Amino acid sequence: MKEKITERFLNYVKFDTTADSNNSACPSTEGQRIFANYLVEELKKLGLEDANVDENSYVMATLKGNTEGVDTIGFISHLDTAPDITGKDVKPRVIKNYNGEDIILNEELNIITYIKDYPELSELKGHDIIVTDGTTLLGADDKAGITAIMTAVEYLRNHPEVKHGNIKIGFTPDEEIGRGADLFNVKKFGAKYAYTIDGGVEGELEYENFNAAGATIKIQGRNVHPGSAKNKMINALHIACEIAQSFPTNERPETTENYEGFYHLNDINGSVEEVTMIYIIRDHDREKFEARKAYMTDVIEKLNEKYDGRITLDLKDQYYNMKEKVEPVMFIVDIAKKSMEEVGITPNIIPIRGGTDGSRLSYEGLPCPNIFTGGMNFHSKNECVSIDSMERCSKLIIKIAENYTER
């Protein structure tokens, strides 16, 4: 299984599936469509005859069960990689029996993954891992998830002695730009419960995520020659600085952890004449989340009084904490936890400091906790993945499917 996982993953990262938030089409990039079609053909070769891809590159398939009366469950991963760094021309490298020390990704460009910056890497000592050459993403988020699912499907097809019910497979486009669940047809998918395979280090099991909102702030300044600007110029850049300073410095991503929420200035662009600021707001607690939105609205209203209405705020909710929808069916988390223990994985139940397709799907009637893939340092040139952990993820998927037959 380990050799098959390595081969499969190295093949998948050849596909450039970088998402593009500036393109409203679905999928947002042609590479995702190409990869989706490839996976459908692979699923058919594995014997999943109903494998299909729709016009928006959502892939679905059914591994038929060999046991009656079992709830239909699903496993879901996403096709795309984050647009933060390119996923084109990935040059992966396998490091056997990793020594737990700094990793030189690219000697020529002096790109190094330092343990002091990424101390969690030391936990992979003794693992076989895959890294990049430091110039691209690796794509473990979420091709590691796809690899684990496909390998589990192949194993179950070849080992009919493992009892399981119907298993649904789903691969979604554009998750990294917040659209993964937009056109996901829950009814067509046909599962009663599901798991996204989209987490990080081995053992992660998550059924809580942020409540999320996005804000676009536009500031209209007035540019005048600086030599004659007194009482005339209104510098939009200075107003932007004033807005940024209105939010607590201890409530930013870089100063928070666990259940602590934040305001994140994700992008700023402009000049004296006009500025656009992009913020995201995150909090696990719904009341605190609503309070954060109200605080931002109040900041803009007060500054608008000062600057004669030159600021506009477009604030929209993006997704909500899946905990509300998963807690009534907590046995799906319990089964995953029990399955981890049975395959030798120590469960680490933690809140997601982000979101997954599962958060949206849970609100659409498909309760959907999240499970690890074995990857680290996502959205970074220092991204890596443990082959050993991907293997254990595949075994976990098999065990979860088997344990549903006990219900």
C-alpha positions in Angstrom: 0.0 0.0 0.0 2.8 2.4 0.8 4.4 2.0 -2.6 1.0 2.5 -4.3 0.4 5.6 -2.3 3.8 7.1 -3.2 3.3 6.3 -6.9 -0.2 7.7 -6.9 0.6 10.9 -5.1 3.7 11.7 -7.2 1.5 11.2 -10.3 -1.3 13.5 -9.0 1.0 16.4 -8.2 1.9 16.6 -11.9 -1.5 18.1 -12.5 -1.6 21.9 -12.1 -4.8 22.5 -10.3 -4.2 26.0 -8.9 -7.5 27.8 -8.3 -8.1 31.3 -9.5 -10.4 33.5 -7.4 -10.5 36.1 -10.2 -12.3 33.7 -12.5 -16.0 33.2 -11.7 -16.3 30.1 -13.8 -16.5 26.6 -12.2 -14.0 25.2 -12.2 -11.9 28.3 -12.1 -9.0 26.7 -13.9 -8.8 24.2 -16.7 -6.3 22.1 -14.9 -8.9 21.1 -12.4 -11.2 19.9 -15.2 -8.3 17.8 -16.7 -7.6 16.3 -13.3 -11.3 15.5 -12.6 -11.6 13.7 -15.9 -8.4 11.7 -15.1 -9.8 10.6 -11.7 -13.1 9.5 -13.3 -11.2 7.2 -15.6 -9.1 5.8 -12.8 -12.2 5.2 -10.7 -13.8 3.3 -13.6 -10.7 1.2 -13.9 -11.0 0.4 -10.2 -14.5 -1.0 -11.0 -16.7 2.0 -10.0 -18.8 1.9 -13.1 -21.0 4.9 -12.2 -18.0 7.2 -11.8 -18.9 10.5 -13.4 -17.9 14.2 -13.6 -20.4 17.0 -14.3 -20.0 20.2 -16.3 -18.5 21.9 -13.2 -16.0 19.2 -12.5 -17.6 17.7 -9.5 -16.5 14.0 -9.4 -18.8 11.4 -7.8 -18.7 7.6 -7.7 -20.1 4.6 -5.7 -18.2 1.7 -4.3 -21.0 -0.8 -3.9 -21.4 -2.4 -0.5 -21.2 -6.1 0.3 -23.3 -5.9 3.4 -27.0 -5.1 3.7 -28.6 -2.5 6.0 -25.6 -0.3 6.4 -25.8 3.5 6.3 -24.3 5.0 3.1 -21.3 7.1 3.9 -19.0 9.3 1.8 -15.4 10.5 1.6 -14.7 13.8 0.1 -11.5 15.7 -1.0 -10.9 18.7 -3.2 -9.2 18.9 -6.6 -7.7 22.4 -6.4 -4.6 23.8 -4.7 -4.3 27.2 -3.1 -3.5 30.2 -5.3 -1.1 31.6 -2.7 1.8 29.9 -4.6 1.9 28.2 -7.9 1.2 24.5 -8.2 2.6 24.3 -11.7 5.7 22.2 -12.6 5.9 20.7 -9.1 9.3 18.9 -8.5 8.7 16.6 -5.6 11.5 14.8 -3.8 11.1 11.7 -1.6 13.2 11.7 1.6 13.4 8.2 3.1 13.7 7.8 6.9 13.7 11.5 7.5 16.2 12.5 10.2 14.2 15.2 11.8 16.6 18.0 10.9 16.5 21.1 8.7 15.7 20.2 5.1 17.5 21.9 2.2 14.8 22.2 -0.5 16.9 24.2 -3.0 20.6 24.6 -2.4 21.0 26.9 -5.4 18.3 29.3 -4.2 19.1 28.8 -0.6 15.6 27.7 0.3 15.6 25.7 3.6 12.9 24.4 5.8 14.2 25.1 9.3 13.1 23.1 12.3 13.1 26.3 14.4 10.4 27.7 12.1 8.5 24.5 11.8 9.1 22.5 15.0 6.2 20.1 14.3 8.4 18.6 11.5 10.5 16.8 14.2 7.4 14.6 14.7 8.0 13.1 11.3 11.5 11.7 12.2 11.7 8.2 10.8 8.9 8.8 8.3 9.3 8.7 4.5 8.3 12.2 3.5 7.8 14.2 0.3 8.9 17.8 -0.2 9.2 20.3 -3.0 12.2 22.0 -4.5 11.1 25.2 -2.8 9.7 27.0 -5.8 6.1 25.7 -5.8 3.4 24.2 -3.6 3.6 20.5 -3.2 -0.2 20.1 -3.5 -0.7 17.7 -0.5 -3.7 20.0 0.3 -5.6 18.1 -1.0 -4.0 15.6 -3.3 -2.9 13.7 -0.2 -6.6 13.3 0.6 -7.5 12.1 -2.9 -4.5 9.7 -2.8 -5.7 8.2 0.5 -9.3 7.8 -0.7 -8.3 6.2 -4.0 -6.0 3.8 -2.3 -8.6 2.8 0.2 -11.1 2.2 -2.6 -8.6 0.0 -4.5 -8.0 -2.0 -1.3 -11.7 -2.6 -0.6 -12.2 -3.6 -4.2 -9.4 -6.2 -4.0 -10.4 -7.5 -0.5 -14.1 -8.4 -0.5 -13.7 -10.1 2.9 -13.8 -6.6 4.4 -17.5 -5.9 5.1 -18.9 -2.5 4.2 -22.0 -0.7 3.0 -22.2 1.6 0.0 -19.5 4.2 -0.1 -19.7 7.4 -2.0 -16.6 9.2 -3.3 -16.7 12.9 -4.0 -14.0 15.3 -5.4 -14.8 19.0 -5.5 -13.3 22.0 -7.4 -12.3 25.4 -6.0 -12.4 24.6 -2.3 -9.3 26.8 -1.7 -11.2 29.9 -2.9 -14.3 29.1 -0.9 -16.5 27.7 -3.6 -16.1 23.9 -3.1 -19.6 23.3 -1.8 -21.3 25.9 -4.0 -22.6 23.4 -6.6 -22.2 20.2 -4.7 -25.4 18.1 -5.2 -26.0 16.5 -1.8 -29.1 14.6 -3.1 -27.2 13.2 -6.1 -24.2 12.2 -3.8 -26.6 10.1 -1.8 -24.7 9.6 1.4 -26.2 9.9 4.8 -23.0 11.0 6.5 -19.6 11.9 5.1 -16.0 12.8 6.0 -13.8 15.3 4.3 -10.2 14.0 4.1 -8.6 17.5 4.2 -6.8 17.9 7.5 -3.2 18.2 8.4 -1.0 16.1 10.7 -1.7 12.5 11.6 -4.4 12.1 14.2 -6.4 15.2 13.5 -10.1 14.8 13.8 -12.2 17.9 13.6 -15.9 18.7 13.8 -15.7 22.3 14.8 -14.6 25.1 12.4 -14.7 28.9 12.3 -17.8 31.0 11.6 -16.5 33.1 8.7 -17.3 36.4 7.0 -15.5 38.4 4.3 -15.3 42.2 4.1 -14.4 44.4 1.2 -13.7 48.0 2.3 -13.4 50.7 -0.4 -12.0 54.2 0.4 -12.4 57.1 -2.0 -9.7 59.7 -1.5 -9.0 62.9 -3.4 -5.6 63.4 -5.0 -4.1 66.8 -5.4 -0.6 67.9 -6.3 1.3 67.6 -3.0 2.7 71.1 -3.5 -0.8 72.6 -3.2 -2.6 69.9 -1.2 -3.3 71.7 2.0 -7.0 71.4 3.0 -7.6 69.7 -0.4 -6.0 66.3 -0.5 -7.7 63.3 1.2 -5.2 60.5 1.3 -7.0 57.1 1.0 -3.9 55.3 2.1 -3.8 57.2 5.4 -7.5 56.4 6.0 -6.7 52.7 5.3 -4.0 52.8 8.0 -6.5 54.3 10.4 -8.9 51.5 9.7 -6.3 48.8 10.2 -5.2 50.4 13.5 -8.8 50.3 14.7 -8.6 46.5 15.2 -6.8 45.0 18.2 -3.3 43.8 17.4 -3.8 40.8 19.7 -6.7 39.7 17.5 -4.8 38.8 14.4 -4.0 35.3 13.0 -0.4 35.7 14.0 -1.3 36.4 17.6 -4.1 33.9 18.2 -4.6 30.1 18.5 -7.1 27.4 19.4 -10.6 28.9 19.9 -9.4 32.5 19.6 -11.0 34.5 16.7 -9.4 37.2 14.7 -9.6 40.0 12.1 -7.3 39.4 9.2 -6.2 42.1 6.6 -5.7 39.7 3.7 -5.1 42.2 0.9 -4.7 45.9 0.4 -4.3 47.7 -2.9 -4.5 51.3 -4.0 -3.2 54.8 -4.0 -3.9 58.3 -2.6 -7.0 58.4 -4.8 -8.6 55.1 -4.0 -7.9 52.0 -1.8 -9.5 48.6 -1.5 -8.9 46.5 1.7 -10.0 42.8 2.0 -10.6 41.5 5.5 -11.7 38.1 6.8 -13.4 37.7 10.2 -13.3 34.4 12.0 -14.6 33.1 15.4 -15.8 29.7 16.6 -18.3 31.2 18.9 -21.4 32.5 17.1 -22.1 35.4 19.5 -18.5 36.5 19.4 -18.6 36.2 15.6 -21.7 38.5 15.4 -20.0 40.9 17.8 -16.9 41.1 15.5 -19.0 42.0 12.5 -20.8 44.6 14.5 -17.5 46.1 15.7 -16.2 46.3 12.1 -19.5 48.0 11.0 -19.2 50.5 13.9 -15.6 51.3 13.0 -16.5 52.1 9.4 -19.6 54.2 10.5 -17.5 56.3 12.8 -14.8 56.9 10.3 -17.4 57.8 7.7 -18.6 60.6 9.9 -15.1 61.9 10.1 -14.5 61.5 6.3 -17.9 62.5 4.9 -19.0 59.1 3.8 -15.9 58.2 1.7 -15.8 54.6 2.9 -18.0 51.7 1.8 -18.2 48.3 3.6 -19.5 45.1 1.9 -19.6 42.5 4.7 -20.9 39.0 3.9 -21.1 35.7 5.8 -19.2 32.8 4.2 -19.8 29.7 6.3 -20.7 28.7 9.8 -19.4 26.3 12.5 -20.4 22.7 11.6 -20.5 21.8 15.3 -24.1 22.7 15.4 -25.0 20.1 12.8 -22.6 17.4 13.8 -23.3 17.3 17.6 -26.8 15.7 17.0 -25.1 12.8 15.3 -21.9 12.6 17.3 -21.6 8.9 16.7 -20.0 9.7 13.4 -17.1 11.4 15.3 -17.1 8.5 17.8 -16.8 5.9 14.9 -13.8 7.9 13.4 -12.2 8.1 16.9 -12.7 4.4 17.6 -11.4 3.5 14.1 -8.2 5.6 14.6 -7.5 3.7 17.9 -8.0 0.4 16.2 -5.4 1.1 13.5 -2.9 2.5 15.9 -3.5 6.3 15.5 -3.7 8.6 18.5 -6.8 10.8 17.9 -6.3 14.5 18.3 -9.8 16.2 18.3 -9.2 19.9 17.7 -11.1 22.8 16.2 -10.3 23.8 12.6 -8.8 27.2 12.4 -10.4 27.6 9.0 -13.1 25.9 7.1 -13.7 22.9 4.8 -16.3 21.9 2.3 -17.7 19.9 5.2 -18.8 23.0 7.1 -21.0 24.0 4.2 -22.2 20.5 3.4 -23.1 19.9 7.1 -25.6 22.9 6.8 -27.0 21.3 3.6 -27.9 18.1 5.3 -24.7 16.1 5.0 -22.9 16.0 8.4 -19.3 16.0 7.6 -16.4 16.0 10.1 -12.8 16.4 8.8 -9.9 13.9 9.0 -6.1 14.3 8.6 -4.1 13.7 5.4 -0.6 13.7 6.8 0.4 17.0 5.3 2.1 20.0 6.9 2.8 23.6 6.1 0.0 24.0 3.6 -0.1 27.0 1.3 3.7 27.3 1.6 6.8 26.4 -0.3 7.8 24.5 2.7 4.8 22.1 2.4 5.5 18.4 2.9 3.6 15.2 3.5 4.3 12.0 5.3 3.9 8.9 3.1 3.5 6.8 6.4 0.6 9.1 7.5 -1.1 8.9 4.1 -0.9 5.1 4.3 -2.5 5.2 7.8 -5.2 7.6 6.5 -6.1 5.0 3.9 -6.3 2.3 6.5 -8.4 4.6 8.6 -10.9 5.1 5.8 -11.1 1.3 5.4 -11.7 0.8 9.1 -14.4 3.5 9.3 -16.3 1.8 6.4 -15.9 -1.5 8.2 -17.1 -0.1 11.6 -20.3 1.3 10.1 -21.4 -2.3 9.6 -21.7 -2.6 13.4 -24.5 0.0 13.4 
